[in-house]
Amino acid sequence: MGQQPSAPETRVSAKKLKAFEILGLYTQLEAALEKPTGPADVGQPYRQIVAWCKAHALDLDLEGVLEILASEESGYPPWRRQALEEAYRLLYDEAASSGSLALDRLPEPPTSEEIGFRPLPEALVSGEAYKQNCYAGCFEDQSAWRMYRRRFDYEIYRVNAAGFVAGRKIVSGTQTRSVCAADVASKVAETLLPDTCCVSREDMYSAKGPFLLPKGSRGQPRWAPPVGDEEMSNSFASHHTKVLEPLHWEDGEVPSQRGRLSMPGHTGGVRG
């Protein structure tokens, strides 16, 4: 009899299998978005993605799946999953604007609550972005202590207008990195930290929606998280009278939270 695999080996295999499942669904959706021959061809893989994420929301293997997805080699790191979500929103908005009966077979994009109140770009909030031949997007990620930041730029082109609506093609752009100029240690971090230093900290309880993206600052955790860097800095300030100067990036920008902020209570174009 052959030797039975150990529990850790079985767990790793399960993580990889589940990662392959969701990666396959993302691939199907992206192909359907580029050449939308019919609403069912786009709606079906999206429904399957939603069902997969709901079924694995409390799956302990999801942590390992996210680690696999975080790698550029996976094909769907966070920036590309965000681009995939935005491409679906653009296609859906175009179908909705045309009054197409296809909406009966095309599920709505995730609501604000479903994505953990992650703020959307103003162009998407307005509901007019689908008219653009080229939509420019970006995904920003920064380390837990905000010393190290990465930005991924990408474009979504309007293509293949022969379908029931125009298709959407994702094109990767540039990746830029920056560190806090005021912190010498961050210079070392720029050299030593791996490419996944930022995205790897997004755990299964932060991943929201069908594209498993980090929730926004208003998103509610499933239980109280450890004290974060903002709470620690507030506690530090309350016990020290010295006024600290804010850190600045090399380009002069003051570090801020990930993503663009939306106006509280503004719901124009945002579902949910």
Order of alpha helices (4+ residues) and beta strands (2+ residues): alpha-alpha-alpha-alpha-alpha-beta-beta-beta-alpha-beta-beta-alpha
